[in-house]
Amino acid sequence: MTAADLSRLDTALPVLIARVDALAARRRAHMAAGLLAEDRHQCDPTDTLFAALPCPHPEACSTSADYPGFDAWIAQQQNLNTVARRNR
């Protein structure tokens, strides 16, 4: 690659600054859109209805009897996690 080739690839500083500013603006807009979507979700009027779906039908919910040994397995996993975090 020659100096002439490099000069064709070179970009003026004001152009680079404008590109970085545009990228930063797009990033801020994307972040703002995500935050607004989260706000809309927090104010979702049907969210409490959705959360209450299993309550009127407890017979449809699983119990410990449906998964024998699962409680012991979860307790073991929690203990392993505690030990792992202490030994970091």
PyMOL Python script that loads the backbone (N, CA, C, O; Angstrom):
from pymol import cmd

cmd.read_pdbstr("""\
ATOM      1  N   MET A   1       0.849  -1.174   0.000  1.00  0.00           N
ATOM      2  CA  MET A   1       0.000   0.000   0.000  1.00  0.00           C
ATOM      3  C   MET A   1       0.895   1.237   0.000  1.00  0.00           C
ATOM      4  O   MET A   1       1.856   1.319   0.765  1.00  0.00           O
ATOM      5  N   THR A   2       0.580   2.166  -0.837  1.00  0.00           N
ATOM      6  CA  THR A   2       1.403   3.364  -0.979  1.00  0.00           C
ATOM      7  C   THR A   2       0.765   4.513  -0.211  1.00  0.00           C
ATOM      8  O   THR A   2      -0.360   4.413   0.279  1.00  0.00           O
ATOM      9  N   ALA A   3       1.504   5.590  -0.123  1.00  0.00           N
ATOM     10  CA  ALA A   3       0.990   6.785   0.543  1.00  0.00           C
ATOM     11  C   ALA A   3      -0.237   7.316  -0.188  1.00  0.00           C
ATOM     12  O   ALA A   3      -1.142   7.856   0.447  1.00  0.00           O
ATOM     13  N   ALA A   4      -0.283   7.173  -1.493  1.00  0.00           N
ATOM     14  CA  ALA A   4      -1.443   7.630  -2.266  1.00  0.00           C
ATOM     15  C   ALA A   4      -2.676   6.802  -1.897  1.00  0.00           C
ATOM     16  O   ALA A   4      -3.780   7.333  -1.780  1.00  0.00           O
ATOM     17  N   ASP A   5      -2.474   5.505  -1.716  1.00  0.00           N
ATOM     18  CA  ASP A   5      -3.596   4.653  -1.314  1.00  0.00           C
ATOM     19  C   ASP A   5      -4.123   5.068   0.057  1.00  0.00           C
ATOM     20  O   ASP A   5      -5.332   5.153   0.269  1.00  0.00           O
ATOM     21  N   LEU A   6      -3.205   5.322   0.978  1.00  0.00           N
ATOM     22  CA  LEU A   6      -3.600   5.730   2.323  1.00  0.00           C
ATOM     23  C   LEU A   6      -4.337   7.063   2.315  1.00  0.00           C
ATOM     24  O   LEU A   6      -5.282   7.254   3.079  1.00  0.00           O
ATOM     25  N   SER A   7      -3.914   7.976   1.465  1.00  0.00           N
ATOM     26  CA  SER A   7      -4.573   9.277   1.428  1.00  0.00           C
ATOM     27  C   SER A   7      -6.009   9.164   0.936  1.00  0.00           C
ATOM     28  O   SER A   7      -6.866   9.955   1.330  1.00  0.00           O
ATOM     29  N   ARG A   8      -6.278   8.171   0.063  1.00  0.00           N
ATOM     30  CA  ARG A   8      -7.655   7.975  -0.384  1.00  0.00           C
ATOM     31  C   ARG A   8      -8.526   7.407   0.739  1.00  0.00           C
ATOM     32  O   ARG A   8      -9.731   7.658   0.773  1.00  0.00           O
ATOM     33  N   LEU A   9      -7.929   6.649   1.651  1.00  0.00           N
ATOM     34  CA  LEU A   9      -8.666   6.073   2.768  1.00  0.00           C
ATOM     35  C   LEU A   9      -8.825   7.038   3.931  1.00  0.00           C
ATOM     36  O   LEU A   9      -9.709   6.871   4.771  1.00  0.00           O
ATOM     37  N   ASP A  10      -7.977   8.035   3.974  1.00  0.00           N
ATOM     38  CA  ASP A  10      -8.000   8.977   5.097  1.00  0.00           C
ATOM     39  C   ASP A  10      -9.325   9.748   5.124  1.00  0.00           C
ATOM     40  O   ASP A  10      -9.860  10.130   4.084  1.00  0.00           O
ATOM     41  N   THR A  11      -9.831   9.964   6.327  1.00  0.00           N
ATOM     42  CA  THR A  11     -11.075  10.710   6.507  1.00  0.00           C
ATOM     43  C   THR A  11     -10.779  11.943   7.341  1.00  0.00           C
ATOM     44  O   THR A  11     -10.041  11.887   8.325  1.00  0.00           O
ATOM     45  N   ALA A  12     -11.355  13.037   6.938  1.00  0.00           N
ATOM     46  CA  ALA A  12     -11.118  14.291   7.661  1.00  0.00           C
ATOM     47  C   ALA A  12     -11.706  14.204   9.067  1.00  0.00           C
ATOM     48  O   ALA A  12     -12.738  13.566   9.274  1.00  0.00           O
ATOM     49  N   LEU A  13     -11.051  14.842  10.023  1.00  0.00           N
ATOM     50  CA  LEU A  13     -11.491  14.815  11.419  1.00  0.00           C
ATOM     51  C   LEU A  13     -12.927  15.306  11.592  1.00  0.00           C
ATOM     52  O   LEU A  13     -13.677  14.672  12.334  1.00  0.00           O
ATOM     53  N   PRO A  14     -13.357  16.403  10.951  1.00  0.00           N
ATOM     54  CA  PRO A  14     -14.745  16.824  11.114  1.00  0.00           C
ATOM     55  C   PRO A  14     -15.755  15.758  10.665  1.00  0.00           C
ATOM     56  O   PRO A  14     -16.835  15.636  11.243  1.00  0.00           O
ATOM     57  N   VAL A  15     -15.394  14.990   9.629  1.00  0.00           N
ATOM     58  CA  VAL A  15     -16.277  13.924   9.159  1.00  0.00           C
ATOM     59  C   VAL A  15     -16.355  12.819  10.208  1.00  0.00           C
ATOM     60  O   VAL A  15     -17.436  12.301  10.488  1.00  0.00           O
ATOM     61  N   LEU A  16     -15.212  12.458  10.785  1.00  0.00           N
ATOM     62  CA  LEU A  16     -15.204  11.435  11.833  1.00  0.00           C
ATOM     63  C   LEU A  16     -16.013  11.892  13.045  1.00  0.00           C
ATOM     64  O   LEU A  16     -16.772  11.112  13.620  1.00  0.00           O
ATOM     65  N   ILE A  17     -15.851  13.142  13.426  1.00  0.00           N
ATOM     66  CA  ILE A  17     -16.597  13.680  14.568  1.00  0.00           C
ATOM     67  C   ILE A  17     -18.088  13.619  14.292  1.00  0.00           C
ATOM     68  O   ILE A  17     -18.871  13.263  15.172  1.00  0.00           O
ATOM     69  N   ALA A  18     -18.485  13.966  13.074  1.00  0.00           N
ATOM     70  CA  ALA A  18     -19.906  13.919  12.721  1.00  0.00           C
ATOM     71  C   ALA A  18     -20.436  12.490  12.766  1.00  0.00           C
ATOM     72  O   ALA A  18     -21.555  12.256  13.221  1.00  0.00           O
ATOM     73  N   ARG A  19     -19.636  11.535  12.296  1.00  0.00           N
ATOM     74  CA  ARG A  19     -20.055  10.128  12.339  1.00  0.00           C
ATOM     75  C   ARG A  19     -20.207   9.631  13.775  1.00  0.00           C
ATOM     76  O   ARG A  19     -21.176   8.948  14.107  1.00  0.00           O
ATOM     77  N   VAL A  20     -19.247   9.979  14.613  1.00  0.00           N
ATOM     78  CA  VAL A  20     -19.317   9.570  16.024  1.00  0.00           C
ATOM     79  C   VAL A  20     -20.519  10.212  16.704  1.00  0.00           C
ATOM     80  O   VAL A  20     -21.219   9.561  17.479  1.00  0.00           O
ATOM     81  N   ASP A  21     -20.757  11.481  16.417  1.00  0.00           N
ATOM     82  CA  ASP A  21     -21.926  12.156  16.994  1.00  0.00           C
ATOM     83  C   ASP A  21     -23.226  11.490  16.543  1.00  0.00           C
ATOM     84  O   ASP A  21     -24.152  11.325  17.337  1.00  0.00           O
ATOM     85  N   ALA A  22     -23.291  11.110  15.271  1.00  0.00           N
ATOM     86  CA  ALA A  22     -24.498  10.449  14.762  1.00  0.00           C
ATOM     87  C   ALA A  22     -24.691   9.085  15.422  1.00  0.00           C
ATOM     88  O   ALA A  22     -25.811   8.717  15.779  1.00  0.00           O
ATOM     89  N   LEU A  23     -23.601   8.339  15.583  1.00  0.00           N
ATOM     90  CA  LEU A  23     -23.695   7.050  16.253  1.00  0.00           C
ATOM     91  C   LEU A  23     -24.144   7.211  17.698  1.00  0.00           C
ATOM     92  O   LEU A  23     -24.980   6.446  18.180  1.00  0.00           O
ATOM     93  N   ALA A  24     -23.596   8.198  18.387  1.00  0.00           N
ATOM     94  CA  ALA A  24     -23.970   8.443  19.779  1.00  0.00           C
ATOM     95  C   ALA A  24     -25.435   8.850  19.885  1.00  0.00           C
ATOM     96  O   ALA A  24     -26.131   8.441  20.814  1.00  0.00           O
ATOM     97  N   ALA A  25     -25.902   9.654  18.935  1.00  0.00           N
ATOM     98  CA  ALA A  25     -27.307  10.069  18.942  1.00  0.00           C
ATOM     99  C   ALA A  25     -28.223   8.870  18.715  1.00  0.00           C
ATOM    100  O   ALA A  25     -29.264   8.745  19.361  1.00  0.00           O
ATOM    101  N   ARG A  26     -27.825   7.979  17.783  1.00  0.00           N
ATOM    102  CA  ARG A  26     -28.633   6.774  17.551  1.00  0.00           C
ATOM    103  C   ARG A  26     -28.656   5.883  18.787  1.00  0.00           C
ATOM    104  O   ARG A  26     -29.681   5.291  19.127  1.00  0.00           O
ATOM    105  N   ARG A  27     -27.530   5.802  19.437  1.00  0.00           N
ATOM    106  CA  ARG A  27     -27.456   4.989  20.658  1.00  0.00           C
ATOM    107  C   ARG A  27     -28.345   5.570  21.757  1.00  0.00           C
ATOM    108  O   ARG A  27     -29.054   4.828  22.437  1.00  0.00           O
ATOM    109  N   ARG A  28     -28.312   6.877  21.930  1.00  0.00           N
ATOM    110  CA  ARG A  28     -29.176   7.519  22.934  1.00  0.00           C
ATOM    111  C   ARG A  28     -30.643   7.320  22.589  1.00  0.00           C
ATOM    112  O   ARG A  28     -31.460   7.071  23.476  1.00  0.00           O
ATOM    113  N   ALA A  29     -30.986   7.428  21.312  1.00  0.00           N
ATOM    114  CA  ALA A  29     -32.374   7.235  20.894  1.00  0.00           C
ATOM    115  C   ALA A  29     -32.816   5.794  21.142  1.00  0.00           C
ATOM    116  O   ALA A  29     -33.937   5.550  21.588  1.00  0.00           O
ATOM    117  N   HIS A  30     -31.934   4.847  20.853  1.00  0.00           N
ATOM    118  CA  HIS A  30     -32.246   3.440  21.085  1.00  0.00           C
ATOM    119  C   HIS A  30     -32.451   3.181  22.576  1.00  0.00           C
ATOM    120  O   HIS A  30     -33.375   2.463  22.958  1.00  0.00           O
ATOM    121  N   MET A  31     -31.607   3.754  23.408  1.00  0.00           N
ATOM    122  CA  MET A  31     -31.727   3.589  24.856  1.00  0.00           C
ATOM    123  C   MET A  31     -33.025   4.213  25.351  1.00  0.00           C
ATOM    124  O   MET A  31     -33.726   3.626  26.176  1.00  0.00           O
ATOM    125  N   ALA A  32     -33.343   5.394  24.851  1.00  0.00           N
ATOM    126  CA  ALA A  32     -34.576   6.074  25.271  1.00  0.00           C
ATOM    127  C   ALA A  32     -35.795   5.260  24.854  1.00  0.00           C
ATOM    128  O   ALA A  32     -36.761   5.160  25.609  1.00  0.00           O
ATOM    129  N   ALA A  33     -35.757   4.684  23.667  1.00  0.00           N
ATOM    130  CA  ALA A  33     -36.883   3.859  23.211  1.00  0.00           C
ATOM    131  C   ALA A  33     -37.054   2.642  24.111  1.00  0.00           C
ATOM    132  O   ALA A  33     -38.179   2.255  24.430  1.00  0.00           O
ATOM    133  N   GLY A  34     -35.954   2.044  24.516  1.00  0.00           N
ATOM    134  CA  GLY A  34     -36.019   0.898  25.412  1.00  0.00           C
ATOM    135  C   GLY A  34     -36.570   1.265  26.775  1.00  0.00           C
ATOM    136  O   GLY A  34     -37.366   0.523  27.352  1.00  0.00           O
ATOM    137  N   LEU A  35     -36.146   2.410  27.289  1.00  0.00           N
ATOM    138  CA  LEU A  35     -36.651   2.860  28.589  1.00  0.00           C
ATOM    139  C   LEU A  35     -38.137   3.175  28.515  1.00  0.00           C
ATOM    140  O   LEU A  35     -38.888   2.871  29.442  1.00  0.00           O
ATOM    141  N   LEU A  36     -38.560   3.782  27.420  1.00  0.00           N
ATOM    142  CA  LEU A  36     -39.984   4.069  27.261  1.00  0.00           C
ATOM    143  C   LEU A  36     -40.803   2.781  27.158  1.00  0.00           C
ATOM    144  O   LEU A  36     -41.903   2.695  27.704  1.00  0.00           O
ATOM    145  N   ALA A  37     -40.269   1.794  26.463  1.00  0.00           N
ATOM    146  CA  ALA A  37     -40.970   0.514  26.360  1.00  0.00           C
ATOM    147  C   ALA A  37     -41.097  -0.136  27.731  1.00  0.00           C
ATOM    148  O   ALA A  37     -42.137  -0.709  28.057  1.00  0.00           O
ATOM    149  N   GLU A  38     -40.048  -0.048  28.526  1.00  0.00           N
ATOM    150  CA  GLU A  38     -40.103  -0.606  29.882  1.00  0.00           C
ATOM    151  C   GLU A  38     -41.125   0.137  30.733  1.00  0.00           C
ATOM    152  O   GLU A  38     -41.858  -0.476  31.508  1.00  0.00           O
ATOM    153  N   ASP A  39     -41.172   1.455  30.589  1.00  0.00           N
ATOM    154  CA  ASP A  39     -42.184   2.241  31.321  1.00  0.00           C
ATOM    155  C   ASP A  39     -43.596   1.826  30.914  1.00  0.00           C
ATOM    156  O   ASP A  39     -44.479   1.688  31.760  1.00  0.00           O
ATOM    157  N   ARG A  40     -43.797   1.631  29.618  1.00  0.00           N
ATOM    158  CA  ARG A  40     -45.119   1.198  29.158  1.00  0.00           C
ATOM    159  C   ARG A  40     -45.476  -0.163  29.738  1.00  0.00           C
ATOM    160  O   ARG A  40     -46.627  -0.412  30.098  1.00  0.00           O
ATOM    161  N   HIS A  41     -44.487  -1.036  29.825  1.00  0.00           N
ATOM    162  CA  HIS A  41     -44.742  -2.358  30.377  1.00  0.00           C
ATOM    163  C   HIS A  41     -45.103  -2.256  31.859  1.00  0.00           C
ATOM    164  O   HIS A  41     -45.988  -2.969  32.334  1.00  0.00           O
ATOM    165  N   GLN A  42     -44.429  -1.383  32.579  1.00  0.00           N
ATOM    166  CA  GLN A  42     -44.702  -1.229  34.009  1.00  0.00           C
ATOM    167  C   GLN A  42     -46.109  -0.711  34.252  1.00  0.00           C
ATOM    168  O   GLN A  42     -46.706  -0.986  35.293  1.00  0.00           O
ATOM    169  N   CYS A  43     -46.633   0.027  33.309  1.00  0.00           N
ATOM    170  CA  CYS A  43     -47.977   0.603  33.441  1.00  0.00           C
ATOM    171  C   CYS A  43     -49.024  -0.215  32.701  1.00  0.00           C
ATOM    172  O   CYS A  43     -50.137   0.264  32.486  1.00  0.00           O
ATOM    173  N   ASP A  44     -48.692  -1.427  32.311  1.00  0.00           N
ATOM    174  CA  ASP A  44     -49.610  -2.262  31.545  1.00  0.00           C
ATOM    175  C   ASP A  44     -50.820  -2.623  32.402  1.00  0.00           C
ATOM    176  O   ASP A  44     -50.664  -3.289  33.426  1.00  0.00           O
ATOM    177  N   PRO A  45     -52.014  -2.201  32.011  1.00  0.00           N
ATOM    178  CA  PRO A  45     -53.192  -2.471  32.837  1.00  0.00           C
ATOM    179  C   PRO A  45     -53.557  -3.946  32.895  1.00  0.00           C
ATOM    180  O   PRO A  45     -54.244  -4.371  33.823  1.00  0.00           O
ATOM    181  N   THR A  46     -53.115  -4.731  31.929  1.00  0.00           N
ATOM    182  CA  THR A  46     -53.454  -6.153  31.950  1.00  0.00           C
ATOM    183  C   THR A  46     -52.407  -6.997  32.671  1.00  0.00           C
ATOM    184  O   THR A  46     -52.580  -8.208  32.811  1.00  0.00           O
ATOM    185  N   ASP A  47     -51.327  -6.372  33.128  1.00  0.00           N
ATOM    186  CA  ASP A  47     -50.262  -7.121  33.781  1.00  0.00           C
ATOM    187  C   ASP A  47     -50.764  -7.825  35.043  1.00  0.00           C
ATOM    188  O   ASP A  47     -50.421  -8.984  35.275  1.00  0.00           O
ATOM    189  N   THR A  48     -51.565  -7.147  35.855  1.00  0.00           N
ATOM    190  CA  THR A  48     -52.069  -7.768  37.081  1.00  0.00           C
ATOM    191  C   THR A  48     -53.048  -8.891  36.749  1.00  0.00           C
ATOM    192  O   THR A  48     -53.115  -9.893  37.461  1.00  0.00           O
ATOM    193  N   LEU A  49     -53.803  -8.721  35.667  1.00  0.00           N
ATOM    194  CA  LEU A  49     -54.708  -9.789  35.248  1.00  0.00           C
ATOM    195  C   LEU A  49     -53.923 -11.031  34.813  1.00  0.00           C
ATOM    196  O   LEU A  49     -54.292 -12.161  35.134  1.00  0.00           O
ATOM    197  N   PHE A  50     -52.853 -10.799  34.088  1.00  0.00           N
ATOM    198  CA  PHE A  50     -52.015 -11.905  33.644  1.00  0.00           C
ATOM    199  C   PHE A  50     -51.375 -12.610  34.837  1.00  0.00           C
ATOM    200  O   PHE A  50     -51.318 -13.839  34.883  1.00  0.00           O
ATOM    201  N   ALA A  51     -50.895 -11.822  35.802  1.00  0.00           N
ATOM    202  CA  ALA A  51     -50.253 -12.406  36.981  1.00  0.00           C
ATOM    203  C   ALA A  51     -51.243 -13.207  37.819  1.00  0.00           C
ATOM    204  O   ALA A  51     -50.847 -14.145  38.511  1.00  0.00           O
ATOM    205  N   ALA A  52     -52.517 -12.853  37.768  1.00  0.00           N
ATOM    206  CA  ALA A  52     -53.528 -13.530  38.578  1.00  0.00           C
ATOM    207  C   ALA A  52     -54.116 -14.767  37.898  1.00  0.00           C
ATOM    208  O   ALA A  52     -54.963 -15.441  38.483  1.00  0.00           O
ATOM    209  N   LEU A  53     -53.686 -15.075  36.683  1.00  0.00           N
ATOM    210  CA  LEU A  53     -54.265 -16.212  35.954  1.00  0.00           C
ATOM    211  C   LEU A  53     -54.220 -17.531  36.731  1.00  0.00           C
ATOM    212  O   LEU A  53     -55.238 -18.221  36.791  1.00  0.00           O
ATOM    213  N   PRO A  54     -53.092 -17.909  37.325  1.00  0.00           N
ATOM    214  CA  PRO A  54     -53.084 -19.213  37.987  1.00  0.00           C
ATOM    215  C   PRO A  54     -53.861 -19.247  39.300  1.00  0.00           C
ATOM    216  O   PRO A  54     -54.208 -20.330  39.773  1.00  0.00           O
ATOM    217  N   CYS A  55     -54.139 -18.102  39.895  1.00  0.00           N
ATOM    218  CA  CYS A  55     -54.779 -18.079  41.212  1.00  0.00           C
ATOM    219  C   CYS A  55     -56.167 -18.721  41.234  1.00  0.00           C
ATOM    220  O   CYS A  55     -56.449 -19.467  42.172  1.00  0.00           O
ATOM    221  N   PRO A  56     -57.049 -18.481  40.266  1.00  0.00           N
ATOM    222  CA  PRO A  56     -58.370 -19.095  40.336  1.00  0.00           C
ATOM    223  C   PRO A  56     -58.355 -20.596  40.036  1.00  0.00           C
ATOM    224  O   PRO A  56     -59.367 -21.272  40.222  1.00  0.00           O
ATOM    225  N   HIS A  57     -57.221 -21.118  39.576  1.00  0.00           N
ATOM    226  CA  HIS A  57     -57.157 -22.522  39.185  1.00  0.00           C
ATOM    227  C   HIS A  57     -55.961 -23.209  39.849  1.00  0.00           C
ATOM    228  O   HIS A  57     -55.028 -23.616  39.158  1.00  0.00           O
ATOM    229  N   PRO A  58     -55.975 -23.344  41.185  1.00  0.00           N
ATOM    230  CA  PRO A  58     -54.820 -23.965  41.852  1.00  0.00           C
ATOM    231  C   PRO A  58     -54.616 -25.423  41.436  1.00  0.00           C
ATOM    232  O   PRO A  58     -53.508 -25.950  41.533  1.00  0.00           O
ATOM    233  N   GLU A  59     -55.690 -26.073  40.972  1.00  0.00           N
ATOM    234  CA  GLU A  59     -55.544 -27.464  40.540  1.00  0.00           C
ATOM    235  C   GLU A  59     -54.657 -27.587  39.306  1.00  0.00           C
ATOM    236  O   GLU A  59     -54.131 -28.663  39.022  1.00  0.00           O
ATOM    237  N   ALA A  60     -54.491 -26.488  38.572  1.00  0.00           N
ATOM    238  CA  ALA A  60     -53.660 -26.504  37.375  1.00  0.00           C
ATOM    239  C   ALA A  60     -52.198 -26.196  37.688  1.00  0.00           C
ATOM    240  O   ALA A  60     -51.334 -26.336  36.822  1.00  0.00           O
ATOM    241  N   CYS A  61     -51.920 -25.778  38.917  1.00  0.00           N
ATOM    242  CA  CYS A  61     -50.554 -25.431  39.305  1.00  0.00           C
ATOM    243  C   CYS A  61     -49.820 -26.668  39.799  1.00  0.00           C
ATOM    244  O   CYS A  61     -50.422 -27.545  40.418  1.00  0.00           O
ATOM    245  N   SER A  62     -48.531 -26.741  39.530  1.00  0.00           N
ATOM    246  CA  SER A  62     -47.750 -27.881  39.989  1.00  0.00           C
ATOM    247  C   SER A  62     -47.447 -27.742  41.476  1.00  0.00           C
ATOM    248  O   SER A  62     -47.459 -26.642  42.028  1.00  0.00           O
ATOM    249  N   THR A  63     -47.178 -28.869  42.107  1.00  0.00           N
ATOM    250  CA  THR A  63     -46.822 -28.909  43.525  1.00  0.00           C
ATOM    251  C   THR A  63     -45.545 -29.719  43.676  1.00  0.00           C
ATOM    252  O   THR A  63     -45.044 -30.293  42.710  1.00  0.00           O
ATOM    253  N   SER A  64     -45.028 -29.761  44.885  1.00  0.00           N
ATOM    254  CA  SER A  64     -43.818 -30.548  45.144  1.00  0.00           C
ATOM    255  C   SER A  64     -44.039 -32.020  44.843  1.00  0.00           C
ATOM    256  O   SER A  64     -43.110 -32.721  44.441  1.00  0.00           O
ATOM    257  N   ALA A  65     -45.269 -32.492  45.035  1.00  0.00           N
ATOM    258  CA  ALA A  65     -45.564 -33.904  44.763  1.00  0.00           C
ATOM    259  C   ALA A  65     -45.421 -34.241  43.278  1.00  0.00           C
ATOM    260  O   ALA A  65     -45.183 -35.396  42.925  1.00  0.00           O
ATOM    261  N   ASP A  66     -45.564 -33.244  42.413  1.00  0.00           N
ATOM    262  CA  ASP A  66     -45.424 -33.473  40.977  1.00  0.00           C
ATOM    263  C   ASP A  66     -43.974 -33.705  40.565  1.00  0.00           C
ATOM    264  O   ASP A  66     -43.709 -34.308  39.525  1.00  0.00           O
ATOM    265  N   TYR A  67     -43.035 -33.225  41.383  1.00  0.00           N
ATOM    266  CA  TYR A  67     -41.611 -33.315  41.071  1.00  0.00           C
ATOM    267  C   TYR A  67     -40.861 -33.859  42.280  1.00  0.00           C
ATOM    268  O   TYR A  67     -40.197 -33.097  42.981  1.00  0.00           O
ATOM    269  N   PRO A  68     -40.952 -35.159  42.537  1.00  0.00           N
ATOM    270  CA  PRO A  68     -40.283 -35.713  43.710  1.00  0.00           C
ATOM    271  C   PRO A  68     -38.764 -35.534  43.622  1.00  0.00           C
ATOM    272  O   PRO A  68     -38.159 -35.766  42.575  1.00  0.00           O
ATOM    273  N   GLY A  69     -38.176 -35.125  44.718  1.00  0.00           N
ATOM    274  CA  GLY A  69     -36.731 -34.928  44.784  1.00  0.00           C
ATOM    275  C   GLY A  69     -36.275 -33.560  44.327  1.00  0.00           C
ATOM    276  O   GLY A  69     -35.102 -33.225  44.491  1.00  0.00           O
ATOM    277  N   PHE A  70     -37.157 -32.763  43.762  1.00  0.00           N
ATOM    278  CA  PHE A  70     -36.758 -31.453  43.246  1.00  0.00           C
ATOM    279  C   PHE A  70     -36.355 -30.507  44.371  1.00  0.00           C
ATOM    280  O   PHE A  70     -35.408 -29.735  44.222  1.00  0.00           O
ATOM    281  N   ASP A  71     -37.075 -30.561  45.510  1.00  0.00           N
ATOM    282  CA  ASP A  71     -36.740 -29.687  46.641  1.00  0.00           C
ATOM    283  C   ASP A  71     -35.323 -29.952  47.129  1.00  0.00           C
ATOM    284  O   ASP A  71     -34.565 -29.020  47.398  1.00  0.00           O
ATOM    285  N   ALA A  72     -34.968 -31.235  47.242  1.00  0.00           N
ATOM    286  CA  ALA A  72     -33.617 -31.584  47.693  1.00  0.00           C
ATOM    287  C   ALA A  72     -32.579 -31.135  46.670  1.00  0.00           C
ATOM    288  O   ALA A  72     -31.504 -30.661  47.036  1.00  0.00           O
ATOM    289  N   TRP A  73     -32.900 -31.284  45.396  1.00  0.00           N
ATOM    290  CA  TRP A  73     -31.956 -30.867  44.349  1.00  0.00           C
ATOM    291  C   TRP A  73     -31.726 -29.359  44.385  1.00  0.00           C
ATOM    292  O   TRP A  73     -30.593 -28.894  44.262  1.00  0.00           O
ATOM    293  N   ILE A  74     -32.811 -28.598  44.554  1.00  0.00           N
ATOM    294  CA  ILE A  74     -32.681 -27.138  44.639  1.00  0.00           C
ATOM    295  C   ILE A  74     -31.844 -26.747  45.853  1.00  0.00           C
ATOM    296  O   ILE A  74     -30.982 -25.874  45.758  1.00  0.00           O
ATOM    297  N   ALA A  75     -32.095 -27.386  46.987  1.00  0.00           N
ATOM    298  CA  ALA A  75     -31.310 -27.084  48.189  1.00  0.00           C
ATOM    299  C   ALA A  75     -29.831 -27.369  47.951  1.00  0.00           C
ATOM    300  O   ALA A  75     -28.970 -26.596  48.370  1.00  0.00           O
ATOM    301  N   GLN A  76     -29.538 -28.481  47.276  1.00  0.00           N
ATOM    302  CA  GLN A  76     -28.146 -28.814  46.968  1.00  0.00           C
ATOM    303  C   GLN A  76     -27.528 -27.756  46.046  1.00  0.00           C
ATOM    304  O   GLN A  76     -26.393 -27.331  46.263  1.00  0.00           O
ATOM    305  N   GLN A  77     -28.263 -27.339  45.031  1.00  0.00           N
ATOM    306  CA  GLN A  77     -27.746 -26.320  44.107  1.00  0.00           C
ATOM    307  C   GLN A  77     -27.472 -25.007  44.822  1.00  0.00           C
ATOM    308  O   GLN A  77     -26.471 -24.344  44.548  1.00  0.00           O
ATOM    309  N   GLN A  78     -28.354 -24.631  45.734  1.00  0.00           N
ATOM    310  CA  GLN A  78     -28.152 -23.397  46.501  1.00  0.00           C
ATOM    311  C   GLN A  78     -26.919 -23.508  47.375  1.00  0.00           C
ATOM    312  O   GLN A  78     -26.152 -22.552  47.488  1.00  0.00           O
ATOM    313  N   ASN A  79     -26.719 -24.659  47.993  1.00  0.00           N
ATOM    314  CA  ASN A  79     -25.526 -24.851  48.821  1.00  0.00           C
ATOM    315  C   ASN A  79     -24.259 -24.803  47.981  1.00  0.00           C
ATOM    316  O   ASN A  79     -23.271 -24.187  48.381  1.00  0.00           O
ATOM    317  N   LEU A  80     -24.281 -25.449  46.820  1.00  0.00           N
ATOM    318  CA  LEU A  80     -23.126 -25.393  45.930  1.00  0.00           C
ATOM    319  C   LEU A  80     -22.834 -23.967  45.479  1.00  0.00           C
ATOM    320  O   LEU A  80     -21.673 -23.569  45.385  1.00  0.00           O
ATOM    321  N   ASN A  81     -23.872 -23.208  45.204  1.00  0.00           N
ATOM    322  CA  ASN A  81     -23.705 -21.815  44.799  1.00  0.00           C
ATOM    323  C   ASN A  81     -23.084 -20.998  45.931  1.00  0.00           C
ATOM    324  O   ASN A  81     -22.183 -20.192  45.698  1.00  0.00           O
ATOM    325  N   THR A  82     -23.566 -21.208  47.154  1.00  0.00           N
ATOM    326  CA  THR A  82     -23.018 -20.482  48.299  1.00  0.00           C
ATOM    327  C   THR A  82     -21.544 -20.807  48.494  1.00  0.00           C
ATOM    328  O   THR A  82     -20.738 -19.907  48.731  1.00  0.00           O
ATOM    329  N   VAL A  83     -21.186 -22.076  48.396  1.00  0.00           N
ATOM    330  CA  VAL A  83     -19.797 -22.476  48.555  1.00  0.00           C
ATOM    331  C   VAL A  83     -18.933 -21.878  47.448  1.00  0.00           C
ATOM    332  O   VAL A  83     -17.836 -21.386  47.714  1.00  0.00           O
ATOM    333  N   ALA A  84     -19.415 -21.916  46.222  1.00  0.00           N
ATOM    334  CA  ALA A  84     -18.668 -21.362  45.099  1.00  0.00           C
ATOM    335  C   ALA A  84     -18.423 -19.868  45.266  1.00  0.00           C
ATOM    336  O   ALA A  84     -17.330 -19.384  44.973  1.00  0.00           O
ATOM    337  N   ARG A  85     -19.422 -19.140  45.731  1.00  0.00           N
ATOM    338  CA  ARG A  85     -19.261 -17.691  45.921  1.00  0.00           C
ATOM    339  C   ARG A  85     -18.284 -17.385  47.041  1.00  0.00           C
ATOM    340  O   ARG A  85     -17.540 -16.408  46.961  1.00  0.00           O
ATOM    341  N   ARG A  86     -18.275 -18.209  48.090  1.00  0.00           N
ATOM    342  CA  ARG A  86     -17.345 -17.982  49.204  1.00  0.00           C
ATOM    343  C   ARG A  86     -15.910 -18.288  48.814  1.00  0.00           C
ATOM    344  O   ARG A  86     -14.980 -17.719  49.386  1.00  0.00           O
ATOM    345  N   ASN A  87     -15.719 -19.172  47.856  1.00  0.00           N
ATOM    346  CA  ASN A  87     -14.361 -19.598  47.468  1.00  0.00           C
ATOM    347  C   ASN A  87     -13.830 -18.833  46.262  1.00  0.00           C
ATOM    348  O   ASN A  87     -12.863 -19.272  45.640  1.00  0.00           O
ATOM    349  N   ARG A  88     -14.424 -17.729  45.924  1.00  0.00           N
ATOM    350  CA  ARG A  88     -13.928 -16.948  44.773  1.00  0.00           C
ATOM    351  C   ARG A  88     -12.606 -16.345  45.079  1.00  0.00           C
ATOM    352  O   ARG A  88     -12.033 -15.655  44.236  1.00  0.00           O
TER     353      ARG A  88
END
""", "prot")
cmd.dss("prot")
cmd.show_as("cartoon", "prot")
cmd.util.cbc("prot")
cmd.orient("prot")
